[in-house]
C-alpha cells in the first residue's frame, strides 16, 4: 500500500515508522523539517531552555551540598550571569540535531520525506507543492493529516517578534528580557514564566483565575505557585488581557478590568489552534468542530474512509506523546492490524516547571466532577532519603485508587524529576494494576521512585486493609 502523510511532527513521523515497518510505501510531506513544531519550536526548544535555567538556579544550592567556590569563600554562590545567546544557540542546535535524527530514523525504516506543502484533491490524491513551486500529484491508498497546531493569537495583541512575543519569537531574542509579562495561565505560560524567573528576570504572570495552572490538580499547581512566589514572581490573578501593545520600546498589557501592566517584553501563551486550513479537507467534506479541529473516531479515521488525522489538528489533548500514539493507531488500523482505540483515561503529561508536575489518568477534581469514588493517598518527598541527598525540599507523590479493588486510576508526582518518576504510575494505570501489585514491584534504595512504592503501600493498606503489605 502507498501511504501519504501530510505533516512531519510526532503524529506524522511515528506513523511513518509504523507504516514503513509494516511494509507500506510511505511518503511524508512536511514544510519545515521532520519533528514539526514539537521538535523545532515547542517541546525540544522549551525544555532545552528550561534545562539551562535550572542549571543556573542549581548553583544556589551547591554550597549546602559542600561545593565551595574560590571567589566566594563565605559559602555563597558566586556572582554569575546568563549567556542567553549561548543558551539559545544550544536550543537551536539541539532542535536541528533532533530533527536530523528523526529524519535518519524515518529514512532508515524505508519511508521517504520531502519538503513541501500537501493538499488533498480527492480521497486518493495529494497535491504536493515543493519550495520552488513545482507541483506533483501523488496517488495514495491511505492519507494521514498530521499538520499540528499554531499559537493562538489575539486581535488586540499583534506580535512584533521583538517586544510583544509569541513562544516562537522567544528564540529570536538577542538578550535576556529585563521584565517579562507572561499572558496565559496554562502549562506553556507556567514553563516560560518559571524559566525566565530562574534566569533572574523579573516576571509578572497574568492568570485568568484564582491560581496558576487552573486546569491542573490543585495540590500540584499550588505547590509550584508557592515555589515561584518564593523566588520572586509576581502573579496577577483573575485577570484577562484586553490588549497588548508596544509603546516606546516596551510592552504595555491592558487588562479587561482597567488595570495596566508594563514590562520590557510581553509573551503571549494563550493556547494553540489546530492547523486544519489549507489542507483541502473542505473539498472532501471532512467535518471539523467549532474550533476547526478535524473530527475523528477512536482509531483516528475521519468521515472519509481513506483519510485519517492525528495529533494537534484533531484538537483533543495537545501533547506530543498523544499525537505520536494517535499516528501509530491510525497506521495500525489502516494497514489491518489489531488495534484498540487510544486510552484517554491513561494519558500522562508533564509540566516542566521547577519542580515539575507529572500526572496520569484521573485527578481528584475530575473524579469529583464525574462522581467517581476514589481513595487518595499522598506522600511528601521531604522524607525520602534520596531527595535529602539531592537537596530537594519540594514535592509529593499522590495516588488514586478505586475503593475495594484498589485499582490505580490516577496519580501525580510533583518533583524535580517528576517526568521520569511518573512512569511506574503510568504503567499501573494503563494495565489496571492494583495498589498492592505496585507495592510488590522492586524499587532501588535509595531512590526517588521509592516514594511511589511507599505511597502505594499506604494506599493498599487502606483499600485492601485486611492484608498488610
N, C-alpha and C positions, 0 to 999 in steps of 0.2 A: 504494500500500500504506500501511497505517497501522501505525506503529511506536510502542510504548510503552517508554520507558527508565526503569527504576527506579534512581535514583541519579544525582547530578549532578557527580561527580568527573571526573578526566581520562578515564576509560573512558566515562563517560556523555556528557559534553559533546562529546568528539571524535567519538563515534558519532553524536550528533545532527547535528553539522556534516556528516558524510559522508552520512548518510541524507537529510537535507534537500537537500543538493546533488544527490542522485540523484533528487529529485522525490517522495520519500515524505512522507506526513503524519506529523509527529513530535511526540510529547508526552513531555517529561522531567518526571518526578515526583521531587522531592528535598525533604529535610526541613530543610535549613539554608542553602540558597543555593547557586547554581552554583559549581563549583570543589571542593566537598566538603571532606573532611578535608585533602586535599593543599594546597588554597589557603587555607582558613580556619584550620587548626590545625597543619599539619605543614610541608610544603616551603616555602611562601612565608613564614610567620612565622619559622620557624627560620633560614632563610637571611638574612632581613632582620635578625634579632637578631645573627647572626654577622657581618654587614656592619658593624654598629655596633661590635662587639667588635674587629674588625680595624682599624677606623678609630682606635679608642682606642689599640691596640697600635702602629700605624704611627708615632705621634708619637715613639716611641723611636728610630727610625732616621732621623728628619728631620735632626738635626744633622749626621750623617755625609754627608748629601746637600747640605749647605750652607745649611740652613734654620736661622736663629738666632731665638731668642725674646727679646723685650725684657726679660722678667722672669727670664731665665736666661742671663745674659751669658757664663757659663763654658762654654756649648755643650751643657749638659744639657737634656733635655726639661723643660718647666715642670711644676710640680705641677698635677695635674688630678684631676677626679673624674667619675664616670659619673652622668649624669642618667638613671637607669634608668626612671623614669616616662615621660620623653620618648621613650626608646628603645622602650618598649612601646607608647606612643601611636602611634609611627610604624609599628610592626609591625601593629597593628590597622588603621590607616588604609590601608596598602598591601594587606593581605589583603582588606579590604572593597572597595577600588578594583579589585583584580584580579577579584574575584567579579563586580562590576558590569560590567567589561569583557567577561568571558566571557558573561554573560547577554545583553549587547548583541549580541555576535557571533552567538550562537545564534539570537536572535530575528531578526537581520538576514538570516540564512540561510534563515529561513522556519519554524523549529521553534518550538514553544510550550513554556514551562516553568511549572510550578506548584509551590507549596509544599504538601507533604503526605506521606502515607505510602502506599506502594504495596504491594499484596499479591496474589499470584496466586490466582485462583479456579479457573481451568482453563487449558488451553493457549492460549486466545484471549481471556481476560478478566482484567482487573486491577481490583481493588477500590481505589479512591482515596479516602482519608480526609483531608480538609483540616484545618488547625489548629483550626477551630471545631467539628470533629466531624461535619461533613456528609459523607455517603458518596455516591460515584458509581461505577457500574460502566462501565468503558471497554473496548470491544472492540478487538482488535488482530490484525493478520496476523502480526506478529512481536513478541517481547518480549525485552528485554535487561536482565539483572540486573547492576547495577554499584554495589552498595551498599558496597563498600570494606571497611575493617577498623577495629577498635578497639584501643586499647592493651591489651596483656596485663596481667592483674592477678595478684597473689599472695595466697593465702588468709591468710598471716600478715603481710601488709603493706597494710592498708587506708589509702588515701589520704584526706587531710582537706582538701586544697586550700590549706593554709596552711604546713604544715611537711613533711609527707610528700606528695610531689607526683607526679602523672603529667605527661607532657610538655604536656598541655593546661593543667594547673594553673599552669604557669610564667607564663602570660600574665595571670594574675590577681594576681601579686605586686605589692606596693606599694613594695618596697625590695629592693636587691641582697642576696642571701644573704651572710653573713659566711663561712660554711664549708659548701660543698655536697658531700655524699656522693652520687656517681653510681653507681647499681647497674645493671650491664648493659654488656657489653664490645663491643657491636656498633656500627654506624655512628651510630645516634641518640645513644647514650651518649657516644661519642667526640666528636661535634659539639658537644653541650652542655657536656661537660667542658672542651673547648678554648675555647669561647666565654666561659664564666664565668671560666676561668683568665686569658683576655686582658682581661677586665673588672677583674682584680685580686683576684678572690675566692680564698680558699683552697679547693682542690679535692682531694678524695680519690676516686679512680676504682677501683671494685671490679670486677675482671675474673675470669672463671671459669677462665682458662687461664694459660699462661706469658707471654702478651703481650696488648696491646690488639689489637682487630680480628683475632681468631684466624681468621676466615673469609676474610681478605684475603691477597693476596700478601705474603710475609714481608718482603721488602725495603722495600716501601712502608709497611707497618704499623710496622716498627722505626724507619724514618726519622721518622715522625710521633711515635712514642713518645719518641724521643730529644729532639725539639724540645720536647714537653710537659714532660719531666723538666727540661730546661734552664730552663724558665720557672717551675719550682717545683711541678709537680703531683706528688702522692703517689699511687703505684699499689699497690694491694693485690692480689696475683696468686694464682692457684689458689684463689680464694675464691668461695663461693656464699652468698648471703644466706638465712638461715633465717626471719628476721622483720625487720620494720621498724616501729618504733613511735614515737609522740610521747610524750616523757617530760619533764615540767616545761618545756614550751615549746620543746624542741629534739628533734632526731631521733636515735634510737639504732638502729643496724643490728647485729643479732646474726648472726654467721656460723655456718655449719654446723660448723666446726671449734672453736667455742667462743670465738673472738675477738669483741670488741665494738668498734664504731666509733661515734663521735659527731660530730655536726655541727649547725649551726643549721638546716639543711634536708637532706632526702634526696630524690633524684629517681630514680624507677623508669623504666628504659628497657630492659625485658626482652622487647621484641618486640611484634608485632601479631597479632591473631586475626581471621580472616575474619568479616565481619558477615553471615552467611547465615541467621540466625534471624529469625523474624517476617516472612518474605517469602512464605511459602506453598509452599516447594519440597516439603515433605513431602506436601502434598495431591496433588501431581502425581507423586510417586515419583522426583523428581530426586535422583540419588545424590550423596553427599558422601564425602570421605575421612575418615581418623581425626582430622583437625584441623578437621572441619566445613567444609572448603573445598569449593565446588561443583566437581564433576568435569566437565571439558570436553575436546573434541577439539582438533585443531590449528587449527581455524577458530572457536574459542570457542563451539561448539554443545554443549548439554547432551544428556542422553538423550532429551529431548522435542524433536522437530524444530523447533518454532516458538519455542523458548526458548533463548536464548544467555546466557552470563555472561562478564564480562570484569573485569580488574583484581584488586585485592587479595582479593576474595571468592573467587577461584579458587585462592588460596593459593600461587602459584608465586613468582616474583621480584617482591617488593612494591615496585615503583618506579612513579612517575607516568608515565614515558616508556613503560614496558612496558604499563601499564594503557591508555594512550592508543592504542597500536598494537593491542592486543587488541580494543579497542572498534571501531576502524576496520575491522579484519579481519572482525569479526562482521557489520558492516553491508554490507561489500563482498560477503561470501558470501551473506547473507540476501537481498540485492537483486540477486543474479545476476551479479555482476561476476567477472571472472577474478581469482583471489587465491591466494597461496601462504601456507602456514602461517607463523607467526612464527618467525624465525630465532633460536633460543635461543643459538646459537653466536656471535651477533654483537651481543648486548646490551651496551650501555655503561652505566656507572654512575659516580657521583662521591660521595665522602665529603667534606663541606665543612668539614674541619678546616683549620688553617693550619700547614703547607702542605696543599693538597687532595690527595686520592688519586683519580685517574680511571683507570678500567680499561675494557677492551673485549675481548670474546672470551675466548680461552683464557689461563689463568695457568700459570706454571711448575708449581705444585703440582698443578693439575688435570691437566695434560698428563702428569705423572709417574704420577698415580693411574690414569689411563686407559691408560697405556702408549703414548702418542702421542709420536713422536720430533719434537723441535723444536730449532731453533738459536736461541739467545738472545743479544741484544746490548743492552748498557746504556750510557748516556752521561750523565755528571753534568752538571747545568746550570751549575755554577760556572764553566765555561769559556766559557759563552755571553755574548757581548758585551752583549746587551740585558739579561740577568739582572744583569750587573755594574752597568749604568747604573741599574737599579731597586733595587739593593742586595739582591737575592735571593741567599741563600747556600745554601739547602737545596733538594734535589730532583734528579730524574733522569728520563730517558726510557728505557723498555725496550720492545723489540720482539721478538716471537716469530714465526718463520717455519718452514715445512716444509723439511727438507733436500732439496736437489736442485732443486725447483721454485722455492723462495724465496717461496712464497705466504704472505702475512701472515695469521696465525691468531689473533693476540692482541697486546695492548700495554698499557702502563701509563705514566702520567705523574704524577709527584709534584712539585707546584709550586704557587705561589700562584694561578695561573690555569689549573690542570690541566683544569677543566671545559670550558674553551674549546680548550685545546691538544690534547685527545684527539680532536677532530672528524676530522682527516685520517686518523687511525689507524682510527676507526670506519668511515669510507668505504672504506678499504682492506680491512678485514676483511669488510664486507658484500659488497663487489664482488669479493672474492678476488683483489685486486691483489698483485703481487709486490713484493718489496723494491726491485727495480730500477725498477719503474713508479713507486713512491712517491718514489724518488730523483729521477726526471726531471721531476716537477712543480715549478713555480717557487715559490720562497719569497721573502719580503721580507727584505732585510738592512738593519739589524739587526732580528731578531725572535726571540722565544722559540720560535716554531714552527720556526725554522731548525734547532733541535736534533733535531726529529723527522726532518727530512730527512737530517741528518748521521748520525743513528743508523741510518737505513735504508740509507744509502750504505755504511757499515761492514758492515752485515749482508749486503747484496747481494754485496760482495766475498767474504765468507766462504762463502755458499751457492752463488754462481754465479761462482766466483773466476777463471775464465778470461778474463773481460772486466772491465776496471777502470772503475768509474762515478765 
